């Protein structure tokens, strides 16, 4: 199974210092090295705009290959997502006005095209335009970081 990480789940890594969670970081690195953990360049752009935590940022920079450029198929699926009027809310007004990165539709499209699972900290909310809602609509599996670790049966 391939996992596509959203910005929120990568940001969550700040709670797991590598000096304490050595195995977690080694396992994550192995997932990236084998292509089982990927993300999109838009997530990288969002991470750069945030408040970076040095050890997370250093790890991301050393594993920058995990941030893929969307394929033509993925871009077509992003367009399909936005054909659903309600899902156009994935891009907030402030993001449109400021031209800031919006990774959500690209993360979802990446998972759809690769047959993967989205890893996000967003929660399903009825009638919302959130990643879990869009994933449910398109039949894409969606879990949070704790669910990802549970799926791997990781123990620390």
DSSP file (Angstrom, degrees, kcal/mol; ACC not computed):
  #  RESIDUE AA STRUCTURE BP1 BP2  ACC     N-H-->O    O-->H-N    N-H-->O    O-->H-N    TCO  KAPPA ALPHA  PHI   PSI    X-CA   Y-CA   Z-CA
    1    1 A X              0   0    0      0, 0.0     2,-0.4     0, 0.0   115,-0.1   0.000 360.0 360.0 360.0 135.0    0.0    0.0    0.0
    2    2 A X        -     0   0    0    113,-0.3   115,-2.4   112,-0.2     2,-0.4  -0.802 360.0-151.7 -99.2 142.1    1.2    3.4   -0.9
    3    3 A X  E     -ab  37 117A   0     33,-2.9    35,-2.8    -2,-0.4     2,-0.6  -0.945   4.2-157.2-119.1 133.8    0.6    6.4    1.4
    4    4 A X  E     -ab  38 118A   0    113,-2.9   115,-2.8    -2,-0.4     2,-0.3  -0.940  18.0-146.9-112.8 114.1    0.2   10.0    0.4
    5    5 A X  E     - b   0 119A   0     33,-2.4    35,-0.4    -2,-0.6   115,-0.2  -0.623   3.6-147.7 -88.1 135.4    0.9   12.4    3.2
    6    6 A X     >  -     0   0    0    113,-2.7     4,-1.9    -2,-0.3     3,-0.3  -0.466  34.1-100.4 -87.3 166.4   -0.8   15.7    3.6
    7    7 A X  H  > S+     0   0    0      1,-0.2     4,-2.8     2,-0.2     5,-0.2   0.895 119.9  56.0 -55.6 -45.2    0.8   18.8    5.1
    8    8 A X  H  > S+     0   0    0      1,-0.2     4,-1.4     2,-0.2    -1,-0.2   0.867 107.5  48.1 -60.2 -38.5   -0.8   18.3    8.5
    9    9 A X  H  4 S+     0   0    0    110,-0.4     4,-0.4    -3,-0.3    -1,-0.2   0.877 112.8  47.6 -72.8 -36.9    0.5   14.8    8.9
   10   10 A X  H >< S+     0   0    0     -4,-1.9     3,-1.2     1,-0.2    -2,-0.2   0.894 110.5  53.2 -67.8 -37.7    4.0   15.8    8.0
   11   11 A X  H >< S+     0   0    0     -4,-2.8     3,-1.9     1,-0.3    -2,-0.2   0.828  96.7  67.5 -63.8 -31.0    3.8   18.7   10.4
   12   12 A X  G >< S+     0   0    0     -4,-1.4     3,-2.1     1,-0.3    -1,-0.3   0.721  79.6  80.0 -62.4 -21.2    2.7   16.3   13.1
   13   13 A X  G X  S+     0   0    0     -3,-1.2     3,-2.2    -4,-0.4    -1,-0.3   0.705  71.6  80.3 -60.6 -18.2    6.2   14.8   13.0
   14   14 A X  G <  S+     0   0    0     -3,-1.9    -1,-0.3     1,-0.3     3,-0.2   0.712  84.6  61.5 -61.8 -18.5    7.4   17.8   15.1
   15   15 A X  G <  S+     0   0    0     -3,-2.1     2,-0.4     1,-0.2    -1,-0.3   0.421  96.3  64.8 -86.3   1.6    6.0   15.8   18.1
   16   16 A X  S <  S-     0   0    0     -3,-2.2    -1,-0.2    -4,-0.1     9,-0.1  -0.664  74.6-159.2-127.6  75.8    8.4   13.0   17.5
   17   17 A X    >>  -     0   0    0     -2,-0.4     4,-3.1    -3,-0.2     3,-1.8  -0.295  19.3-133.2 -57.7 134.3   12.0   14.1   18.0
   18   18 A X  T 34 S+     0   0    0      1,-0.3    -1,-0.2     2,-0.2     7,-0.1   0.741 103.6  66.8 -63.1 -22.0   14.5   11.8   16.2
   19   19 A X  T 34 S+     0   0    0      1,-0.2    -1,-0.3     2,-0.1     3,-0.2   0.762 117.5  25.2 -68.7 -22.0   16.7   11.6   19.3
   20   20 A X  T <4 S+     0   0    0     -3,-1.8     2,-0.5     1,-0.1     3,-0.2   0.766 127.2  44.5-105.7 -40.7   13.8    9.8   21.1
   21   21 A X     X  +     0   0    0     -4,-3.1     4,-1.9     1,-0.2     5,-0.2  -0.403  65.1 148.0-106.0  54.4   11.9    8.2   18.2
   22   22 A X  H  > S+     0   0    0     -2,-0.5     4,-2.3     1,-0.2    -1,-0.2   0.887  72.3  51.1 -56.7 -43.6   14.8    6.8   16.2
   23   23 A X  H  > S+     0   0    0     -3,-0.2     4,-3.0     1,-0.2    -1,-0.2   0.891 106.4  54.7 -65.8 -39.4   12.9    3.8   14.9
   24   24 A X  H  > S+     0   0    0      1,-0.2     4,-2.7     2,-0.2    -1,-0.2   0.947 111.5  44.1 -57.1 -49.5   10.0    6.0   13.7
   25   25 A X  H  X S+     0   0    0     -4,-1.9     4,-2.3     2,-0.2    -1,-0.2   0.876 113.9  50.0 -66.7 -37.6   12.3    8.1   11.6
   26   26 A X  H  X S+     0   0    0     -4,-2.3     4,-2.1    -5,-0.2    -1,-0.2   0.916 112.6  47.6 -64.9 -42.4   14.2    5.1   10.3
   27   27 A X  H  X S+     0   0    0     -4,-3.0     4,-2.1     2,-0.2    -2,-0.2   0.909 111.9  49.3 -65.5 -42.5   10.9    3.4    9.3
   28   28 A X  H  X S+     0   0    0     -4,-2.7     4,-2.3    -5,-0.2    -1,-0.2   0.913 110.1  51.6 -62.0 -42.4    9.6    6.6    7.7
   29   29 A X  H  X S+     0   0    0     -4,-2.3     4,-2.9     1,-0.2    -1,-0.2   0.898 108.6  51.2 -61.4 -40.4   12.9    6.9    5.7
   30   30 A X  H  X S+     0   0    0     -4,-2.1     4,-1.9     2,-0.2     6,-0.2   0.903 108.2  51.8 -64.1 -40.7   12.5    3.3    4.6
   31   31 A X  H  <>S+     0   0    0     -4,-2.1     5,-2.3     2,-0.2     6,-1.2   0.912 112.8  45.3 -61.5 -42.4    9.0    4.0    3.4
   32   32 A X  H ><5S+     0   0    0     -4,-2.3     3,-1.5     4,-0.2    -2,-0.2   0.942 111.5  52.3 -65.6 -46.7   10.2    7.0    1.4
   33   33 A X  H 3<5S+     0   0    0     -4,-2.9    -1,-0.2     1,-0.3    -2,-0.2   0.807 112.5  45.4 -61.2 -30.8   13.2    5.1    0.0
   34   34 A X  T 3<5S-     0   0    0     -4,-1.9    -1,-0.3    -5,-0.2    -2,-0.2   0.414 115.1-114.8 -93.4   1.5   10.9    2.2   -1.2
   35   35 A X  T < 5S+     0   0    0     -3,-1.5    -3,-0.2    -4,-0.3    -2,-0.1   0.638  84.9 117.3  78.1  14.2    8.3    4.6   -2.7
   36   36 A X  S   <S+     0   0    0     -5,-2.3   -33,-2.9    -6,-0.2     2,-0.5   0.569  71.6  51.2 -90.8  -9.5    5.6    3.6   -0.3
   37   37 A X  E    S+a    3   0A   0     -6,-1.2     2,-0.3   -35,-0.2    -2,-0.2  -0.979  72.2 151.5-127.9 116.6    5.4    7.1    1.2
   38   38 A X  E     -a    4   0A   0    -35,-2.8   -33,-2.4    -2,-0.5     2,-0.2  -0.856  17.4-179.2-134.9 172.2    5.0   10.0   -1.1
   39   39 A X  E     -d   67   0B   0     27,-3.1    29,-2.2    -2,-0.3     2,-0.3  -0.779  30.8 -94.7-150.3-164.9    3.5   13.5   -1.2
   40   40 A X  E >>  -d   68   0B   0    -35,-0.4     4,-1.6    27,-0.3     3,-0.8  -0.846  26.9-113.0-123.3 160.4    3.2   16.3   -3.7
   41   41 A X  H 3> S+     0   0    0     27,-2.2     4,-2.4    -2,-0.3     5,-0.1   0.807 116.2  62.6 -60.4 -29.1    5.2   19.4   -4.5
   42   42 A X  H 3> S+     0   0    0     26,-0.3     4,-2.1     2,-0.2    -1,-0.3   0.859 100.8  52.1 -66.0 -33.3    2.3   21.5   -3.3
   43   43 A X  H <> S+     0   0    0     -3,-0.8     4,-2.8     2,-0.2    -2,-0.2   0.928 108.1  51.2 -65.4 -43.9    2.7   19.9    0.2
   44   44 A X  H  X S+     0   0    0     -4,-1.6     4,-2.4     1,-0.2    -2,-0.2   0.925 109.1  51.5 -56.9 -44.1    6.4   20.9    0.1
   45   45 A X  H  X S+     0   0    0     -4,-2.4     4,-1.3     1,-0.2    -1,-0.2   0.896 111.1  47.3 -61.3 -40.5    5.3   24.5   -0.8
   46   46 A X  H  X S+     0   0    0     -4,-2.1     4,-1.0     2,-0.2    -1,-0.2   0.904 110.6  52.2 -66.5 -40.4    2.9   24.6    2.1
   47   47 A X  H >< S+     0   0    0     -4,-2.8     3,-0.5     1,-0.2    -2,-0.2   0.900 107.5  52.4 -62.5 -40.3    5.6   23.2    4.5
   48   48 A X  H 3< S+     0   0    0     -4,-2.4    -1,-0.2     1,-0.2     4,-0.2   0.826 108.7  50.6 -64.8 -31.2    8.0   25.9    3.4
   49   49 A X  H 3< S+     0   0    0     -4,-1.3    -1,-0.2    -3,-0.2    -2,-0.2   0.672 102.9  74.9 -81.5 -17.3    5.5   28.6    4.1
   50   50 A X  S << S-     0   0    0     -4,-1.0     2,-0.9    -3,-0.5    -3,-0.1   0.094 104.7 -78.2 -78.9-164.3    4.8   27.3    7.6
   51   51 A X        -     0   0    0      2,-0.0    -1,-0.1     0, 0.0    -2,-0.1  -0.831  56.0-142.1-100.3  96.2    6.9   27.6   10.7
   52   52 A X        -     0   0    0     -2,-0.9     2,-0.6    -4,-0.2     3,-0.1  -0.261   5.2-142.3 -66.7 141.6    9.5   24.9   10.1
   53   53 A X    >>  -     0   0    0      1,-0.1     4,-3.1   -42,-0.0     3,-0.7  -0.914  23.3-130.9 -96.5 123.2   10.8   22.7   12.9
   54   54 A X  H 3> S+     0   0    0     -2,-0.6     4,-2.8     1,-0.3     5,-0.2   0.842 102.2  45.9 -49.7 -46.6   14.5   22.2   12.2
   55   55 A X  H 3> S+     0   0    0      2,-0.2     4,-1.6     1,-0.2    -1,-0.3   0.856 116.7  45.5 -70.1 -30.8   14.7   18.4   12.6
   56   56 A X  H <> S+     0   0    0     -3,-0.7     4,-2.8     2,-0.2    -2,-0.2   0.940 114.7  47.7 -71.4 -47.1   11.5   17.9   10.5
   57   57 A X  H  X S+     0   0    0     -4,-3.1     4,-2.6     1,-0.2    -2,-0.2   0.899 111.0  51.1 -60.7 -41.9   12.6   20.3    7.8
   58   58 A X  H  X S+     0   0    0     -4,-2.8     4,-1.9    -5,-0.3    -1,-0.2   0.916 111.8  47.6 -61.7 -42.9   16.1   18.7    7.7
   59   59 A X  H  X S+     0   0    0     -4,-1.6     4,-0.8    -5,-0.2    -2,-0.2   0.924 112.0  49.5 -64.8 -44.0   14.5   15.3    7.2
   60   60 A X  H >< S+     0   0    0     -4,-2.8     3,-0.8     1,-0.2     6,-0.2   0.913 110.2  50.8 -62.0 -42.3   12.2   16.5    4.5
   61   61 A X  H >< S+     0   0    0     -4,-2.6     3,-1.0     1,-0.3    -1,-0.2   0.872 109.9  49.8 -63.1 -36.2   15.0   18.2    2.7
   62   62 A X  H 3< S+     0   0    0     -4,-1.9    -1,-0.3     1,-0.2    -2,-0.2   0.596 118.8  39.5 -79.1  -8.7   17.0   15.0    2.8
   63   63 A X  T X< S+     0   0    0     -3,-0.8     3,-2.2    -4,-0.8    -1,-0.2  -0.154  72.3 136.6-125.9  36.8   14.0   13.0    1.5
   64   64 A X  G X   +     0   0    0     -3,-1.0     3,-1.8     1,-0.3    -2,-0.1   0.688  57.0  78.2 -63.4 -17.6   12.8   15.6   -1.0
   65   65 A X  G 3  S+     0   0    0      1,-0.3    -1,-0.3    -3,-0.1    -4,-0.1   0.710  78.5  72.5 -63.8 -17.9   12.2   12.9   -3.6
   66   66 A X  G <  S+     0   0    0     -3,-2.2   -27,-3.1    -6,-0.2     2,-1.0   0.721  79.5  83.0 -70.0 -17.6    9.0   12.1   -1.8
   67   67 A X  E <  S-d   39   0B   0     -3,-1.8   -27,-0.3    -4,-0.2     2,-0.2  -0.751  73.1-165.3 -91.4  99.9    7.5   15.3   -3.1
   68   68 A X  E     -d   40   0B   0    -29,-2.2   -27,-2.2    -2,-1.0     2,-0.5  -0.466  21.7-119.0 -88.2 154.2    6.3   14.3   -6.6
   69   69 A X        -     0   0    0    -29,-0.2    -1,-0.1    -2,-0.2   -29,-0.0  -0.788  43.9-103.0 -86.1 130.6    5.2   16.5   -9.5
   70   70 A X        -     0   0    0     -2,-0.5    -1,-0.1     1,-0.1     2,-0.1  -0.272  35.4-133.4 -57.8 135.3    1.6   15.9  -10.4
   71   71 A X     >  -     0   0    0      1,-0.1     4,-2.4    -3,-0.0     5,-0.2  -0.298  27.9-100.8 -78.8 170.3    1.2   13.8  -13.6
   72   72 A X  H  > S+     0   0    0      1,-0.2     4,-2.2     2,-0.2     5,-0.2   0.890 125.7  53.2 -59.6 -39.6   -1.2   14.7  -16.4
   73   73 A X  H  > S+     0   0    0      1,-0.2     4,-1.9     2,-0.2    -1,-0.2   0.911 108.6  49.3 -61.9 -42.5   -3.7   12.1  -14.9
   74   74 A X  H  > S+     0   0    0      1,-0.2     4,-2.4     2,-0.2    -2,-0.2   0.911 109.8  50.9 -64.1 -42.0   -3.5   13.7  -11.5
   75   75 A X  H  X S+     0   0    0     -4,-2.4     4,-2.0     1,-0.2    -1,-0.2   0.878 109.0  51.6 -64.3 -37.3   -4.1   17.1  -13.0
   76   76 A X  H  X S+     0   0    0     -4,-2.2     4,-1.8     2,-0.2    -1,-0.2   0.880 109.8  49.7 -65.0 -36.9   -7.1   15.8  -14.8
   77   77 A X  H  X S+     0   0    0     -4,-1.9     4,-2.6     2,-0.2    -2,-0.2   0.880 106.1  55.2 -71.2 -36.2   -8.4   14.3  -11.6
   78   78 A X  H  X S+     0   0    0     -4,-2.4     4,-2.0     1,-0.2    -1,-0.2   0.932 108.5  49.7 -57.4 -44.3   -7.9   17.7   -9.8
   79   79 A X  H  X S+     0   0    0     -4,-2.0     4,-0.6     1,-0.2    -2,-0.2   0.888 108.9  52.5 -61.6 -38.6  -10.1   19.2  -12.5
   80   80 A X  H >X S+     0   0    0     -4,-1.8     3,-0.9     1,-0.2     4,-0.5   0.902 106.1  53.6 -64.2 -40.9  -12.7   16.5  -11.9
   81   81 A X  H >< S+     0   0    0     -4,-2.6     3,-1.5     1,-0.2     6,-0.3   0.934 107.9  50.4 -56.9 -46.1  -12.7   17.3   -8.2
   82   82 A X  H 3< S+     0   0    0     -4,-2.0    -1,-0.2     1,-0.3    -2,-0.2   0.569  92.1  75.0 -75.7  -7.0  -13.4   20.9   -8.9
   83   83 A X  H << S+     0   0    0     -3,-0.9     2,-0.9    -4,-0.6    -1,-0.3   0.725  80.7  80.6 -71.6 -20.5  -16.3   20.0  -11.2
   84   84 A X  S XX S-     0   0    0     -3,-1.5     3,-1.3    -4,-0.5     4,-0.6  -0.789  81.6-149.6 -84.8 107.8  -18.2   19.3   -8.0
   85   85 A X  G >4 S+     0   0    0     -2,-0.9     3,-1.4     1,-0.3     4,-0.3   0.848  92.2  55.8 -49.3 -44.4  -19.2   22.8   -7.0
   86   86 A X  G >4 S+     0   0    0      1,-0.3     3,-1.4     2,-0.2    -1,-0.3   0.850 102.0  57.2 -59.4 -35.8  -19.1   22.1   -3.3
   87   87 A X  G X4 S+     0   0    0     -3,-1.3     3,-2.0    -6,-0.3    -1,-0.3   0.582  82.5  83.2 -76.8  -8.8  -15.5   20.9   -3.5
   88   88 A X  G X< S+     0   0    0     -3,-1.4     3,-1.4    -4,-0.6    -1,-0.3   0.709  75.6  75.8 -63.8 -17.3  -14.4   24.2   -5.0
   89   89 A X  G <   +     0   0    0     -3,-1.4    -1,-0.3    -4,-0.3    -2,-0.2   0.552  67.3  88.7 -71.1  -7.0  -14.3   25.3   -1.3
   90   90 A X  G <  S+     0   0    0     -3,-2.0     2,-0.7     1,-0.1    -1,-0.3   0.812  85.0  60.7 -58.1 -27.5  -11.0   23.3   -1.0
   91   91 A X  S <  S-     0   0    0     -3,-1.4    -1,-0.1    -4,-0.2    11,-0.1  -0.907  89.9-143.7-103.0 113.5   -9.4   26.5   -2.0
   92   92 A X     >  -     0   0    0     -2,-0.7     4,-2.2     1,-0.1     5,-0.2  -0.294  20.8-112.7 -73.6 159.8  -10.2   29.3    0.4
   93   93 A X  H  > S+     0   0    0      1,-0.2     4,-2.7     2,-0.2     5,-0.2   0.899 117.7  51.4 -60.1 -42.4  -10.9   32.9   -0.6
   94   94 A X  H  > S+     0   0    0      1,-0.2     4,-2.7     2,-0.2     6,-0.3   0.894 108.8  51.5 -63.4 -39.4   -7.7   34.1    1.1
   95   95 A X  H  >>S+     0   0    0      2,-0.2     4,-1.7     1,-0.2     5,-1.0   0.903 111.3  48.1 -63.5 -40.4   -5.7   31.4   -0.7
   96   96 A X  H  <5S+     0   0    0     -4,-2.2    -2,-0.2     2,-0.2    -1,-0.2   0.926 114.4  45.8 -64.2 -44.4   -7.2   32.5   -4.0
   97   97 A X  H  <5S+     0   0    0     -4,-2.7    -2,-0.2     1,-0.2    -1,-0.2   0.885 121.9  35.6 -68.5 -38.7   -6.5   36.2   -3.3
   98   98 A X  H  <5S-     0   0    0     -4,-2.7    -1,-0.2    -5,-0.2    -2,-0.2   0.616 101.1-128.3 -91.5 -13.2   -2.9   35.7   -2.0
   99   99 A X  T  <5 +     0   0    0     -4,-1.7    -3,-0.2    -5,-0.2    -4,-0.1   0.817  48.2 165.0  70.3  29.7   -2.0   32.9   -4.4
  100  100 A X      < -     0   0    0     -5,-1.0    -1,-0.2    -6,-0.3   -54,-0.1  -0.439  45.1 -84.2 -79.0 156.0   -0.8   30.7   -1.6
  101  101 A X        -     0   0    0    -56,-0.1     2,-0.4    -2,-0.1    -1,-0.1  -0.233  36.6-164.9 -60.9 144.7   -0.2   26.9   -2.2
  102  102 A X        +     0   0    0      1,-0.1     4,-0.3    -3,-0.1   -59,-0.1  -0.932  13.8 170.3-131.7 106.7   -3.2   24.6   -1.9
  103  103 A X    >>  +     0   0    0     -2,-0.4     4,-2.4   -61,-0.2     3,-0.8   0.743  52.8  89.3 -90.7 -24.9   -2.2   21.0   -1.6
  104  104 A X  H 3> S+     0   0    0      1,-0.3     4,-2.3     2,-0.2     5,-0.2   0.853  90.1  43.0 -49.4 -53.8   -5.4   19.2   -0.7
  105  105 A X  H 3> S+     0   0    0      1,-0.2     4,-2.3     2,-0.2    -1,-0.3   0.849 115.3  51.4 -64.6 -29.7   -6.8   18.4   -4.2
  106  106 A X  H <> S+     0   0    0     -3,-0.8     4,-2.3    -4,-0.3    -1,-0.2   0.869 108.8  50.4 -73.0 -36.4   -3.3   17.3   -5.4
  107  107 A X  H  X S+     0   0    0     -4,-2.4     4,-2.1     2,-0.2    -2,-0.2   0.931 113.3  46.4 -63.8 -45.7   -2.9   15.0   -2.4
  108  108 A X  H  X S+     0   0    0     -4,-2.3     4,-2.4    -5,-0.2    -2,-0.2   0.925 113.3  48.4 -63.3 -45.7   -6.3   13.4   -3.2
  109  109 A X  H  X S+     0   0    0     -4,-2.3     4,-2.7     1,-0.2     5,-0.3   0.893 109.0  53.6 -63.3 -40.2   -5.6   13.1   -6.9
  110  110 A X  H  X S+     0   0    0     -4,-2.3     4,-2.1     1,-0.2     6,-0.2   0.922 110.8  46.7 -60.3 -44.3   -2.2   11.5   -6.2
  111  111 A X  H  X>S+     0   0    0     -4,-2.1     5,-2.5     2,-0.2     4,-0.8   0.910 112.7  50.0 -64.8 -42.2   -3.9    8.9   -4.0
  112  112 A X  H ><5S+     0   0    0     -4,-2.4     3,-0.6     3,-0.2    -2,-0.2   0.940 114.5  42.5 -62.0 -48.5   -6.6    8.3   -6.6
  113  113 A X  H 3<5S+     0   0    0     -4,-2.7    -1,-0.2     1,-0.2    -2,-0.2   0.849 120.4  41.9 -70.6 -34.7   -4.2    7.8   -9.5
  114  114 A X  H 3<5S-     0   0    0     -4,-2.1    -1,-0.2    -5,-0.3    -2,-0.2   0.448 107.6-120.6 -91.7  -0.7   -1.7    5.7   -7.5
  115  115 A X  T <<5 +     0   0    0     -4,-0.8  -113,-0.3    -3,-0.6    -3,-0.2   0.870  67.3 142.5  64.3  35.5   -4.4    3.6   -5.7
  116  116 A X      < -     0   0    0     -5,-2.5     2,-0.4    -6,-0.2    25,-0.4  -0.310  54.3-105.4-103.8-176.6   -3.1    4.9   -2.4
  117  117 A X  E     -b    3   0A   0   -115,-2.4  -113,-2.9    23,-0.1     2,-0.3  -0.935  28.2-130.6-112.2 131.0   -4.3    6.0    1.0
  118  118 A X  E     -bc   4 142A   0     23,-2.5    25,-2.8    -2,-0.4     2,-0.6  -0.648  14.3-156.5 -79.7 135.5   -4.4    9.6    2.0
  119  119 A X  E     +bc   5 143A   0   -115,-2.8  -113,-2.7    -2,-0.3  -110,-0.4  -0.962  32.5 145.9-114.1 113.4   -2.8   10.4    5.4
  120  120 A X        -     0   0    0     23,-2.6    25,-0.1    -2,-0.6  -115,-0.0  -0.962  52.1-138.1-144.7 156.2   -4.2   13.6    6.8
  121  121 A X  S    S+     0   0    0     -2,-0.3    23,-0.1    23,-0.2     2,-0.1   0.464  71.7 111.5 -94.7  -3.3   -5.1   15.1   10.2
  122  122 A X        -     0   0    0     21,-0.1     2,-0.3     1,-0.1    -2,-0.2  -0.396  61.7-138.4 -67.9 149.2   -8.4   16.6    8.8
  123  123 A X        -     0   0    0     -2,-0.1     2,-0.2     8,-0.0    10,-0.2  -0.840  20.8-101.6-111.3 147.1  -11.6   15.0   10.1
  124  124 A X        -     0   0    0     -2,-0.3     2,-0.4     8,-0.1     7,-0.0  -0.475  40.7-177.9 -64.8 130.7  -14.7   14.1    8.2
  125  125 A X    >   -     0   0    0     -2,-0.2     3,-2.1     3,-0.1     5,-0.2  -0.995  34.6-104.5-131.9 126.7  -17.4   16.7    8.8
  126  126 A X  T 3  S+     0   0    0     -2,-0.4     3,-0.1     1,-0.3     7,-0.0  -0.209 103.0   3.4 -51.3 134.4  -20.9   16.3    7.3
  127  127 A X  T 3  S+     0   0    0      1,-0.2    -1,-0.3     6,-0.0     2,-0.2   0.613 102.2 131.3  66.0  15.7  -21.4   18.6    4.3
  128  128 A X    <   -     0   0    0     -3,-2.1     2,-0.6     1,-0.0    -1,-0.2  -0.566  63.3-130.7 -95.1 161.7  -17.8   19.9    4.5
  129  129 A X        +     0   0    0     -2,-0.2     2,-0.3   -40,-0.1    -3,-0.1  -0.618  61.0 135.0-106.3  68.5  -15.2   20.3    1.7
  130  130 A X  S  > S-     0   0    0     -2,-0.6     4,-2.3    -5,-0.2     3,-0.5  -0.749  70.8-102.5-113.5 161.2  -12.5   18.6    3.6
  131  131 A X  H  > S+     0   0    0     -2,-0.3     4,-2.8     1,-0.2     5,-0.2   0.911 120.9  50.5 -51.4 -49.6  -10.0   15.9    2.4
  132  132 A X  H  > S+     0   0    0      1,-0.2     4,-2.3     2,-0.2    -1,-0.2   0.865 110.1  51.3 -61.0 -33.2  -11.9   13.1    4.2
  133  133 A X  H  > S+     0   0    0     -3,-0.5     4,-2.2     2,-0.2    -1,-0.2   0.928 112.4  44.6 -66.8 -45.1  -15.2   14.2    2.6
  134  134 A X  H  X S+     0   0    0     -4,-2.3     4,-1.9     2,-0.2    -2,-0.2   0.908 113.0  52.1 -66.4 -41.2  -13.7   14.3   -0.9
  135  135 A X  H  X>S+     0   0    0     -4,-2.8     5,-3.0    -5,-0.3     4,-0.7   0.924 109.6  49.0 -60.4 -44.4  -11.9   11.0   -0.4
  136  136 A X  H ><5S+     0   0    0     -4,-2.3     3,-1.0    -5,-0.2    -1,-0.2   0.924 108.3  54.1 -61.2 -44.0  -15.2    9.4    0.7
  137  137 A X  H 3<5S+     0   0    0     -4,-2.2    -1,-0.2     1,-0.3    -2,-0.2   0.871 117.2  36.7 -57.2 -39.6  -17.0   10.8   -2.3
  138  138 A X  H 3<5S-     0   0    0     -4,-1.9    -1,-0.3    -5,-0.1    -2,-0.2   0.356 114.3-111.8 -99.0   4.8  -14.4    9.2   -4.6
  139  139 A X  T <<5 +     0   0    0     -3,-1.0     2,-0.5    -4,-0.7    -3,-0.2   0.855  64.7 149.2  71.0  35.0  -13.9    6.0   -2.7
  140  140 A X      < -     0   0    0     -5,-3.0    -1,-0.2    -6,-0.2   -23,-0.1  -0.871  50.4-116.4-103.3 132.0  -10.3    6.8   -1.6
  141  141 A X        -     0   0    0     -2,-0.5   -23,-2.5   -25,-0.4     2,-0.4  -0.415  34.9-172.8 -67.2 142.4   -9.1    5.4    1.7
  142  142 A X  E     +c  118   0A   0    -25,-0.2     2,-0.3    -2,-0.1   -23,-0.2  -0.983  11.3 158.9-143.5 124.6   -8.2    8.2    4.2
  143  143 A X  E     -c  119   0A   0    -25,-2.8   -23,-2.6    -2,-0.4     2,-0.2  -0.862  33.3-114.4-136.7 169.8   -6.6    7.9    7.6
  144  144 A X     >  -     0   0    0     -2,-0.3     4,-2.3   -25,-0.2   -23,-0.2  -0.472  42.2 -93.1 -99.2 179.3   -4.7   10.0   10.1
  145  145 A X  H  > S+     0   0    0      1,-0.2     4,-2.4     2,-0.2     5,-0.2   0.883 126.9  52.2 -62.8 -39.1   -1.0    9.6   11.2
  146  146 A X  H  > S+     0   0    0      1,-0.2     4,-2.4     2,-0.2    -1,-0.2   0.901 109.6  50.4 -62.6 -39.5   -2.0    7.5   14.2
  147  147 A X  H  > S+     0   0    0      2,-0.2     4,-2.7     1,-0.2    -2,-0.2   0.878 108.1  53.3 -64.2 -38.3   -4.0    5.2   11.8
  148  148 A X  H  X S+     0   0    0     -4,-2.3     4,-1.5     2,-0.2    -2,-0.2   0.941 111.0  45.3 -60.2 -48.5   -1.0    5.0    9.5
  149  149 A X  H  X>S+     0   0    0     -4,-2.4     5,-2.3     1,-0.2     4,-0.5   0.887 112.8  51.4 -65.0 -37.8    1.2    3.8   12.4
  150  150 A X  H ><5S+     0   0    0     -4,-2.4     3,-1.3     1,-0.2    -2,-0.2   0.921 106.4  54.2 -63.4 -44.1   -1.5    1.4   13.5
  151  151 A X  H 3<5S+     0   0    0     -4,-2.7    -1,-0.2     1,-0.3    -2,-0.2   0.841 110.6  46.5 -57.8 -33.7   -1.7   -0.1   10.0
  152  152 A X  H 3<5S-     0   0    0     -4,-1.5    -1,-0.3    -5,-0.2    -2,-0.2   0.548 108.1-128.4 -85.5  -6.9    2.0   -0.7   10.1
  153  153 A X  T <<5 +     0   0    0     -3,-1.3     2,-0.3    -4,-0.5    -3,-0.2   0.850  46.1 172.5  59.2  35.7    1.8   -2.2   13.6
  154  154 A X      < -     0   0    0     -5,-2.3     2,-0.4    -6,-0.1    -1,-0.2  -0.572  12.3-172.8 -76.5 136.5    4.5    0.1   14.7
  155  155 A X              0   0    0     -2,-0.3    -5,-0.0    -3,-0.1     0, 0.0  -0.992 360.0 360.0-130.1 139.7    5.3    0.2   18.4
  156  156 A X              0   0    0     -2,-0.4    -1,-0.1  -133,-0.0  -133,-0.1   0.329 360.0 360.0-130.6 360.0    7.7    2.6   20.1
